[in-house]
Amino acid sequence: MTRSPPIAELTDRARDIFRRVVDGYLESGQPVGSRTLAQAGLNLSPASIRGVLAQLEMAGLLTAPHTSAGRMPTERGLRLFVDGMMQAHAPSDEERQQIEARAGTGGPVEEALAATTAALSGLSACAGLVMVPKREAVLRSIGFVPLGATQALAVLVGEDGAVENRVIDVPAGVAPGALVEAGNFMTATLAGLTLGEARARLEHELSQGRSALDAAARALVERGLAVWSEDGARRPVLIVRGHGRLLDDAATADLERVRALLDDLDGKQEVAALLDSARAGDATRIFIGAENKLFTLSGSSVIAKPFRGRDGRVVGVVGVIGPTRLNYARVVPMVDFTAATLTRLLG
């Protein structure tokens, strides 16, 4: 594979024509021809423009999808454009307000993250992605509600206001008083702890015989905490919003690519792993097409940036996924601003 030349090696004429081709393609999703470029104000004949286009194609920066069609950037050409020529456009005041308003909706953190990601999706015309912070829930209270002879509903309330319910099996004949006793013990002993801390505390308390719980209440306590510990390891770490944004007019002409992209999004663990690689450092990461094996078939791009929690550590990553022809100059600063907004939210 021929290595793309650095931007400094292009002549002023080649750089100008290359930029116009990329800008035109990113705006329309269609190849740009020499006649279109000549009509755009270039003081060159179509023949001269075709000569420069041919040179850029030989350099691996442009390609012609059909013999009679114009040119469009290759993924290597897009990388050169993003790294060396793109002029970023900061989000407007209205766009900033929309993102901040969705982030400040209140309630559990996951709901605020999902709402913010939906706003980013709508403004960027891409699918929005956010990797949920890698943190364990902090317990506020736990209770048990009888559902029948052998089942009960375990209700966990987190410090962030999140409420989660799990149906658990209980020994037949457990008295309602045992359910109340188990809930009171867990709330009094484990409030303010994470699930991992709570399990360690519980094992220590029970092993030392420090609790006055009877056998039935003790079994409920152990079973209630275990169901959340097991569930936490399986909890999805990726929120995706705005799949429909990927189905624009240009995309309908390439339904196989769109189908491949939607398949990529269904593989949430693979996408989460890609976002996880963006956790290092402060810079916005831009993955273009086949630069990542995950998007070899779909020809997609991901723009992602980490956001931080109260202690200044990276807790998650927010970004967008879309076709390689997305508007990088507009979307990159938008992702930057969204990450900064989430950092303020969690700070």
C-alpha positions as a LaTeX table, in Angstrom:
\begin{tabular}{lrrr}
\hline
Residue & $x$ (\AA) & $y$ (\AA) & $z$ (\AA) \\
\hline
Met1 & 0.00 & 0.00 & 0.00 \\
Thr2 & 1.37 & 3.39 & $-1.03$ \\
Arg3 & 1.92 & 5.79 & 1.83 \\
Ser4 & $-0.05$ & 9.03 & 1.61 \\
Pro5 & 2.12 & 12.14 & 1.30 \\
Pro6 & 2.13 & 14.62 & 4.18 \\
Ile7 & 0.09 & 17.75 & 3.58 \\
Ala8 & 3.26 & 19.83 & 3.22 \\
Glu9 & 4.26 & 17.84 & 0.12 \\
Leu10 & 1.16 & 18.89 & $-1.80$ \\
Thr11 & 1.37 & 21.95 & $-4.01$ \\
Asp12 & $-0.91$ & 24.86 & $-3.21$ \\
Arg13 & $-3.01$ & 23.99 & $-6.27$ \\
Ala14 & $-3.30$ & 20.32 & $-5.29$ \\
Arg15 & $-4.10$ & 21.22 & $-1.68$ \\
Asp16 & $-6.87$ & 23.61 & $-2.77$ \\
Ile17 & $-8.45$ & 21.12 & $-5.15$ \\
Phe18 & $-8.18$ & 18.31 & $-2.60$ \\
Arg19 & $-9.86$ & 20.43 & 0.08 \\
Arg20 & $-12.69$ & 21.37 & $-2.29$ \\
Val21 & $-13.27$ & 17.74 & $-3.24$ \\
Val22 & $-13.40$ & 16.66 & 0.41 \\
Asp23 & $-15.67$ & 19.53 & 1.43 \\
Gly24 & $-18.03$ & 18.83 & $-1.47$ \\
Tyr25 & $-18.13$ & 15.11 & $-0.75$ \\
Leu26 & $-18.73$ & 15.55 & 2.99 \\
Glu27 & $-21.60$ & 17.94 & 2.24 \\
Ser28 & $-23.36$ & 15.92 & $-0.45$ \\
Gly29 & $-22.13$ & 12.36 & $-0.07$ \\
Gln30 & $-21.51$ & 12.33 & $-3.84$ \\
Pro31 & $-18.27$ & 12.31 & $-5.90$ \\
Val32 & $-17.12$ & 15.74 & $-7.09$ \\
Gly33 & $-16.27$ & 16.20 & $-10.78$ \\
Ser34 & $-13.84$ & 18.50 & $-12.56$ \\
Arg35 & $-16.67$ & 20.50 & $-14.14$ \\
Thr36 & $-18.16$ & 21.20 & $-10.70$ \\
Leu37 & $-14.78$ & 22.35 & $-9.43$ \\
Ala38 & $-14.27$ & 24.61 & $-12.45$ \\
Gln39 & $-17.66$ & 26.22 & $-11.83$ \\
Ala40 & $-16.77$ & 26.78 & $-8.17$ \\
Gly41 & $-14.35$ & 29.59 & $-8.99$ \\
Leu42 & $-11.07$ & 27.81 & $-9.68$ \\
Asn43 & $-9.10$ & 29.70 & $-12.30$ \\
Leu44 & $-8.24$ & 26.48 & $-14.10$ \\
Ser45 & $-9.61$ & 24.61 & $-17.08$ \\
Pro46 & $-11.42$ & 21.31 & $-16.54$ \\
Ala47 & $-8.48$ & 19.56 & $-18.23$ \\
Ser48 & $-5.99$ & 21.08 & $-15.76$ \\
Ile49 & $-8.23$ & 20.13 & $-12.86$ \\
Arg50 & $-8.50$ & 16.57 & $-14.15$ \\
Gly51 & $-4.72$ & 16.40 & $-14.20$ \\
Val52 & $-4.46$ & 17.40 & $-10.55$ \\
Leu53 & $-7.25$ & 14.98 & $-9.62$ \\
Ala54 & $-5.33$ & 12.17 & $-11.32$ \\
Gln55 & $-2.21$ & 13.04 & $-9.31$ \\
Leu56 & $-4.17$ & 13.02 & $-6.08$ \\
Glu57 & $-5.66$ & 9.67 & $-7.03$ \\
Met58 & $-2.21$ & 8.23 & $-7.71$ \\
Ala59 & $-1.14$ & 9.49 & $-4.27$ \\
Gly60 & $-3.91$ & 7.44 & $-2.70$ \\
Leu61 & $-5.90$ & 10.45 & $-1.48$ \\
Leu62 & $-8.82$ & 10.31 & $-3.95$ \\
Thr63 & $-10.68$ & 7.58 & $-5.74$ \\
Ala64 & $-13.19$ & 7.41 & $-8.60$ \\
Pro65 & $-16.07$ & 5.02 & $-7.79$ \\
His66 & $-17.02$ & 4.84 & $-11.49$ \\
Thr67 & $-15.17$ & 5.61 & $-14.69$ \\
Ser68 & $-17.41$ & 8.54 & $-15.59$ \\
Ala69 & $-17.89$ & 9.79 & $-12.03$ \\
Gly70 & $-16.00$ & 12.45 & $-10.16$ \\
Arg71 & $-13.63$ & 11.87 & $-7.27$ \\
Met72 & $-14.19$ & 11.24 & $-3.59$ \\
Pro73 & $-11.64$ & 10.99 & $-0.75$ \\
Thr74 & $-10.25$ & 7.65 & 0.31 \\
Glu75 & $-10.07$ & 6.85 & 4.01 \\
Arg76 & $-6.39$ & 7.81 & 3.87 \\
Gly77 & $-7.39$ & 11.08 & 2.23 \\
Leu78 & $-9.92$ & 11.74 & 4.97 \\
Arg79 & $-7.25$ & 11.09 & 7.58 \\
Leu80 & $-4.95$ & 13.62 & 5.91 \\
Phe81 & $-7.79$ & 16.15 & 5.76 \\
Val82 & $-8.83$ & 15.68 & 9.41 \\
Asp83 & $-5.29$ & 15.83 & 10.76 \\
Gly84 & $-3.92$ & 18.63 & 8.61 \\
Met85 & $-6.58$ & 20.73 & 6.89 \\
Met86 & $-9.84$ & 20.68 & 8.85 \\
Gln87 & $-11.04$ & 24.00 & 10.25 \\
Ala88 & $-13.23$ & 23.22 & 13.26 \\
His89 & $-16.47$ & 25.13 & 13.85 \\
Ala90 & $-17.47$ & 25.57 & 17.50 \\
Pro91 & $-21.05$ & 24.65 & 18.46 \\
Ser92 & $-23.52$ & 27.52 & 18.34 \\
Asp93 & $-25.04$ & 28.94 & 21.51 \\
Glu94 & $-28.30$ & 27.14 & 20.71 \\
Glu95 & $-26.52$ & 23.79 & 20.27 \\
Arg96 & $-24.66$ & 24.26 & 23.55 \\
Gln97 & $-27.90$ & 25.06 & 25.35 \\
Gln98 & $-29.58$ & 21.93 & 23.98 \\
Ile99 & $-26.77$ & 19.68 & 25.18 \\
Glu100 & $-26.59$ & 21.33 & 28.60 \\
Ala101 & $-30.37$ & 21.20 & 29.03 \\
Arg102 & $-30.49$ & 17.45 & 28.37 \\
Ala103 & $-27.54$ & 16.83 & 30.70 \\
Gly104 & $-29.31$ & 18.71 & 33.51 \\
Thr105 & $-32.56$ & 16.75 & 33.44 \\
Gly106 & $-31.88$ & 15.29 & 36.90 \\
Gly107 & $-32.56$ & 11.75 & 38.08 \\
Pro108 & $-30.13$ & 8.82 & 37.85 \\
Val109 & $-26.81$ & 9.47 & 36.14 \\
Glu110 & $-27.53$ & 6.87 & 33.45 \\
Glu111 & $-30.69$ & 8.74 & 32.42 \\
Ala112 & $-28.78$ & 12.02 & 32.12 \\
Leu113 & $-26.12$ & 10.29 & 30.04 \\
Ala114 & $-28.74$ & 8.76 & 27.75 \\
Ala115 & $-30.53$ & 12.12 & 27.35 \\
Thr116 & $-27.28$ & 13.93 & 26.58 \\
Thr117 & $-26.32$ & 11.28 & 24.05 \\
Ala118 & $-29.71$ & 11.62 & 22.36 \\
Ala119 & $-29.15$ & 15.38 & 22.07 \\
Leu120 & $-25.69$ & 14.82 & 20.58 \\
Ser121 & $-27.18$ & 12.36 & 18.10 \\
Gly122 & $-29.84$ & 14.82 & 16.96 \\
Leu123 & $-27.41$ & 17.72 & 16.53 \\
Ser124 & $-24.69$ & 15.71 & 14.77 \\
Ala125 & $-26.99$ & 13.61 & 12.54 \\
Cys126 & $-25.08$ & 10.53 & 13.73 \\
Ala127 & $-25.78$ & 7.81 & 16.27 \\
Gly128 & $-24.71$ & 8.97 & 19.72 \\
Leu129 & $-22.62$ & 6.72 & 21.96 \\
Val130 & $-21.73$ & 6.91 & 25.63 \\
Met131 & $-19.88$ & 4.36 & 27.68 \\
Val132 & $-21.46$ & 4.31 & 31.13 \\
Pro133 & $-19.00$ & 5.19 & 33.90 \\
Lys134 & $-17.24$ & 2.17 & 35.30 \\
Arg135 & $-18.53$ & 2.48 & 38.82 \\
Glu136 & $-20.51$ & 0.36 & 41.23 \\
Ala137 & $-23.79$ & 1.57 & 42.64 \\
Val138 & $-23.64$ & 3.04 & 46.14 \\
Leu139 & $-26.42$ & 1.69 & 48.34 \\
Arg140 & $-28.92$ & 3.88 & 50.19 \\
Ser141 & $-31.50$ & 1.30 & 51.21 \\
Ile142 & $-32.63$ & $-2.23$ & 50.46 \\
Gly143 & $-36.00$ & $-3.80$ & 51.11 \\
Phe144 & $-37.94$ & $-6.97$ & 50.35 \\
Val145 & $-41.59$ & $-7.28$ & 49.28 \\
Pro146 & $-43.32$ & $-10.71$ & 49.30 \\
Leu147 & $-44.64$ & $-11.85$ & 45.92 \\
Gly148 & $-45.83$ & $-15.32$ & 46.87 \\
Ala149 & $-44.88$ & $-18.42$ & 48.79 \\
Thr150 & $-41.45$ & $-18.79$ & 47.19 \\
Gln151 & $-40.60$ & $-15.40$ & 45.67 \\
Ala152 & $-39.91$ & $-11.86$ & 46.84 \\
Leu153 & $-39.08$ & $-8.56$ & 45.15 \\
Ala154 & $-35.74$ & $-7.12$ & 46.29 \\
Val155 & $-35.74$ & $-3.31$ & 45.93 \\
Leu156 & $-32.43$ & $-1.44$ & 45.89 \\
Val157 & $-32.27$ & 2.35 & 46.09 \\
Gly158 & $-28.94$ & 3.96 & 45.19 \\
Glu159 & $-27.43$ & 7.17 & 46.48 \\
Asp160 & $-28.06$ & 8.75 & 43.05 \\
Gly161 & $-31.81$ & 8.05 & 43.34 \\
Ala162 & $-31.79$ & 5.06 & 40.99 \\
Val163 & $-34.25$ & 2.31 & 41.95 \\
Glu164 & $-33.71$ & $-1.25$ & 40.76 \\
Asn165 & $-35.91$ & $-4.28$ & 41.36 \\
Arg166 & $-35.00$ & $-7.96$ & 41.20 \\
Val167 & $-37.21$ & $-10.99$ & 41.73 \\
Ile168 & $-35.49$ & $-13.55$ & 43.97 \\
Asp169 & $-36.41$ & $-17.05$ & 45.11 \\
Val170 & $-36.96$ & $-17.50$ & 48.84 \\
Pro171 & $-37.40$ & $-20.63$ & 50.92 \\
Ala172 & $-41.00$ & $-21.72$ & 51.29 \\
Gly173 & $-42.68$ & $-20.56$ & 54.46 \\
Val174 & $-40.52$ & $-17.47$ & 55.07 \\
Ala175 & $-42.46$ & $-15.16$ & 57.37 \\
Pro176 & $-43.07$ & $-11.51$ & 56.37 \\
Gly177 & $-41.17$ & $-10.50$ & 59.50 \\
Ala178 & $-38.02$ & $-12.11$ & 58.13 \\
Leu179 & $-38.29$ & $-9.96$ & 54.99 \\
Val180 & $-38.57$ & $-6.81$ & 57.08 \\
Glu181 & $-35.71$ & $-7.88$ & 59.33 \\
Ala182 & $-33.43$ & $-8.63$ & 56.37 \\
Gly183 & $-34.17$ & $-5.26$ & 54.73 \\
Asn184 & $-33.60$ & $-3.31$ & 57.95 \\
Phe185 & $-30.31$ & $-5.10$ & 58.60 \\
Met186 & $-28.98$ & $-4.48$ & 55.07 \\
Thr187 & $-29.95$ & $-0.81$ & 55.11 \\
Ala188 & $-28.44$ & $-0.19$ & 58.55 \\
Thr189 & $-25.25$ & $-2.13$ & 57.84 \\
Leu190 & $-24.57$ & $-1.50$ & 54.17 \\
Ala191 & $-25.86$ & 2.02 & 53.37 \\
Gly192 & $-23.14$ & 4.20 & 51.82 \\
Leu193 & $-21.15$ & 1.23 & 50.49 \\
Thr194 & $-20.65$ & $-0.01$ & 46.95 \\
Leu195 & $-21.80$ & $-3.50$ & 46.08 \\
Gly196 & $-18.27$ & $-4.86$ & 46.38 \\
Glu197 & $-17.74$ & $-3.17$ & 49.73 \\
Ala198 & $-21.16$ & $-4.29$ & 50.95 \\
Arg199 & $-20.51$ & $-7.92$ & 50.11 \\
Ala200 & $-17.17$ & $-7.86$ & 51.93 \\
Arg201 & $-18.76$ & $-6.18$ & 54.98 \\
Leu202 & $-21.64$ & $-8.65$ & 54.97 \\
Glu203 & $-19.37$ & $-11.69$ & 54.79 \\
His204 & $-17.31$ & $-10.33$ & 57.67 \\
Glu205 & $-20.36$ & $-9.52$ & 59.83 \\
Leu206 & $-21.95$ & $-12.91$ & 59.30 \\
Ser207 & $-18.72$ & $-14.87$ & 59.70 \\
Gln208 & $-18.03$ & $-13.14$ & 63.02 \\
Gly209 & $-21.53$ & $-13.89$ & 64.24 \\
Arg210 & $-22.16$ & $-10.22$ & 64.98 \\
Ser211 & $-25.70$ & $-10.16$ & 63.61 \\
Ala212 & $-28.76$ & $-11.36$ & 65.47 \\
Leu213 & $-30.45$ & $-12.43$ & 62.23 \\
Asp214 & $-32.29$ & $-15.71$ & 62.22 \\
Ala215 & $-31.49$ & $-18.28$ & 59.53 \\
Ala216 & $-34.29$ & $-17.20$ & 57.19 \\
Ala217 & $-33.36$ & $-13.50$ & 57.30 \\
Arg218 & $-29.69$ & $-14.35$ & 56.88 \\
Ala219 & $-30.43$ & $-16.36$ & 53.72 \\
Leu220 & $-32.44$ & $-13.44$ & 52.34 \\
Val221 & $-29.60$ & $-11.00$ & 53.00 \\
Glu222 & $-27.06$ & $-13.18$ & 51.23 \\
Arg223 & $-29.36$ & $-13.87$ & 48.29 \\
Gly224 & $-30.44$ & $-10.24$ & 47.87 \\
Leu225 & $-26.92$ & $-8.90$ & 47.69 \\
Ala226 & $-25.70$ & $-11.69$ & 45.42 \\
Val227 & $-28.30$ & $-10.97$ & 42.76 \\
Trp228 & $-26.98$ & $-7.42$ & 42.31 \\
Ser229 & $-23.35$ & $-8.44$ & 42.41 \\
Glu230 & $-23.93$ & $-10.98$ & 39.66 \\
Asp231 & $-26.05$ & $-8.56$ & 37.61 \\
Gly232 & $-23.48$ & $-5.78$ & 37.87 \\
Ala233 & $-20.91$ & $-7.82$ & 35.94 \\
Arg234 & $-23.41$ & $-8.32$ & 33.11 \\
Arg235 & $-24.76$ & $-4.77$ & 33.00 \\
Pro236 & $-24.33$ & $-3.16$ & 29.55 \\
Val237 & $-21.65$ & $-0.48$ & 29.52 \\
Leu238 & $-22.73$ & 1.17 & 26.27 \\
Ile239 & $-25.72$ & 3.41 & 25.54 \\
Val240 & $-26.58$ & 4.02 & 21.87 \\
Arg241 & $-29.09$ & 6.63 & 20.72 \\
Gly242 & $-30.20$ & 7.70 & 17.24 \\
His243 & $-29.84$ & 4.65 & 15.00 \\
Gly244 & $-32.33$ & 6.25 & 12.60 \\
Arg245 & $-29.95$ & 9.18 & 12.00 \\
Leu246 & $-27.82$ & 6.81 & 9.94 \\
Leu247 & $-30.57$ & 6.37 & 7.33 \\
Asp248 & $-30.29$ & 9.62 & 5.37 \\
Asp249 & $-30.87$ & 10.07 & 1.64 \\
Ala250 & $-27.27$ & 9.29 & 0.72 \\
Ala251 & $-27.25$ & 6.17 & 2.89 \\
Thr252 & $-30.26$ & 4.64 & 1.14 \\
Ala253 & $-28.16$ & 4.32 & $-2.01$ \\
Asp254 & $-25.78$ & 2.02 & $-0.12$ \\
Leu255 & $-28.03$ & $-0.13$ & 2.00 \\
Glu256 & $-25.44$ & $-2.89$ & 2.39 \\
Arg257 & $-23.07$ & $-0.46$ & 4.11 \\
Val258 & $-25.86$ & 0.77 & 6.38 \\
Arg259 & $-26.80$ & $-2.81$ & 7.25 \\
Ala260 & $-23.16$ & $-3.54$ & 8.12 \\
Leu261 & $-23.03$ & $-0.44$ & 10.31 \\
Leu262 & $-26.18$ & $-1.43$ & 12.19 \\
Asp263 & $-24.67$ & $-4.88$ & 12.69 \\
Asp264 & $-21.60$ & $-3.19$ & 14.16 \\
Leu265 & $-23.80$ & $-1.33$ & 16.63 \\
Asp266 & $-25.49$ & $-4.59$ & 17.63 \\
Gly267 & $-22.07$ & $-5.84$ & 18.72 \\
Lys268 & $-22.04$ & $-3.49$ & 21.70 \\
Gln269 & $-19.11$ & $-5.12$ & 23.43 \\
Glu270 & $-16.88$ & $-4.56$ & 20.40 \\
Val271 & $-17.92$ & $-0.90$ & 20.12 \\
Ala272 & $-17.46$ & $-0.49$ & 23.88 \\
Ala273 & $-13.94$ & $-1.89$ & 23.57 \\
Leu274 & $-13.19$ & 0.68 & 20.85 \\
Leu275 & $-14.48$ & 3.51 & 23.05 \\
Asp276 & $-12.49$ & 2.14 & 25.95 \\
Ser277 & $-9.31$ & 2.64 & 23.91 \\
Ala278 & $-10.14$ & 6.37 & 23.83 \\
Arg279 & $-10.00$ & 6.63 & 27.63 \\
Ala280 & $-6.26$ & 7.33 & 27.67 \\
Gly281 & $-5.32$ & 11.02 & 27.57 \\
Asp282 & $-7.45$ & 14.09 & 27.00 \\
Ala283 & $-7.45$ & 14.30 & 23.21 \\
Thr284 & $-10.45$ & 13.57 & 21.01 \\
Arg285 & $-9.93$ & 10.32 & 19.12 \\
Ile286 & $-11.11$ & 9.95 & 15.52 \\
Phe287 & $-11.33$ & 6.45 & 14.03 \\
Ile288 & $-11.90$ & 6.43 & 10.26 \\
Gly289 & $-13.17$ & 3.39 & 8.41 \\
Ala290 & $-10.90$ & 0.40 & 8.10 \\
Glu291 & $-8.31$ & 1.97 & 10.43 \\
Asn292 & $-10.24$ & $-0.13$ & 12.93 \\
Lys293 & $-11.04$ & $-3.74$ & 12.04 \\
Leu294 & $-14.55$ & $-3.40$ & 13.43 \\
Phe295 & $-15.54$ & $-1.04$ & 10.59 \\
Thr296 & $-13.81$ & $-2.73$ & 7.66 \\
Leu297 & $-17.15$ & $-3.63$ & 6.05 \\
Ser298 & $-19.32$ & $-0.70$ & 7.07 \\
Gly299 & $-16.84$ & 2.09 & 6.34 \\
Ser300 & $-17.82$ & 3.98 & 9.47 \\
Ser301 & $-16.14$ & 6.63 & 11.57 \\
Val302 & $-16.17$ & 7.17 & 15.32 \\
Ile303 & $-15.36$ & 10.44 & 17.12 \\
Ala304 & $-14.90$ & 9.95 & 20.87 \\
Lys305 & $-13.62$ & 11.81 & 23.90 \\
Pro306 & $-13.31$ & 10.80 & 27.57 \\
Phe307 & $-15.09$ & 12.60 & 30.39 \\
Arg308 & $-14.11$ & 12.74 & 34.05 \\
Gly309 & $-15.69$ & 12.33 & 37.46 \\
Arg310 & $-15.43$ & 14.21 & 40.73 \\
Asp311 & $-11.89$ & 13.02 & 41.45 \\
Gly312 & $-10.61$ & 14.02 & 38.01 \\
Arg313 & $-10.27$ & 10.45 & 36.79 \\
Val314 & $-11.67$ & 9.29 & 33.46 \\
Val315 & $-14.98$ & 7.51 & 34.08 \\
Gly316 & $-16.40$ & 7.12 & 30.58 \\
Val317 & $-16.30$ & 8.08 & 26.93 \\
Val318 & $-18.87$ & 9.92 & 24.80 \\
Gly319 & $-18.96$ & 10.15 & 21.03 \\
Val320 & $-20.74$ & 9.51 & 17.77 \\
Ile321 & $-20.67$ & 6.92 & 15.03 \\
Gly322 & $-21.64$ & 7.54 & 11.42 \\
Pro323 & $-20.47$ & 7.17 & 7.83 \\
Thr324 & $-16.94$ & 8.26 & 6.98 \\
Arg325 & $-18.38$ & 11.30 & 5.19 \\
Leu326 & $-19.68$ & 12.89 & 8.39 \\
Asn327 & $-19.03$ & 16.60 & 8.97 \\
Tyr328 & $-15.84$ & 16.32 & 11.04 \\
Ala329 & $-15.30$ & 20.09 & 11.33 \\
Arg330 & $-18.68$ & 20.49 & 13.02 \\
Val331 & $-18.98$ & 17.20 & 14.92 \\
Val332 & $-15.51$ & 17.05 & 16.55 \\
Pro333 & $-16.04$ & 20.30 & 18.55 \\
Met334 & $-19.56$ & 19.13 & 19.41 \\
Val335 & $-18.21$ & 15.92 & 20.93 \\
Asp336 & $-15.58$ & 17.98 & 22.79 \\
Phe337 & $-18.28$ & 20.20 & 24.29 \\
Thr338 & $-20.47$ & 17.22 & 25.24 \\
Ala339 & $-17.55$ & 15.58 & 27.07 \\
Ala340 & $-16.87$ & 18.82 & 28.94 \\
Thr341 & $-20.58$ & 19.07 & 29.87 \\
Leu342 & $-20.62$ & 15.52 & 31.26 \\
Thr343 & $-17.45$ & 16.23 & 33.23 \\
Arg344 & $-19.18$ & 19.21 & 34.84 \\
Leu345 & $-22.26$ & 17.08 & 35.51 \\
Leu346 & $-20.26$ & 14.43 & 37.33 \\
Gly347 & $-17.85$ & 16.85 & 39.04 \\
\hline
\end{tabular}
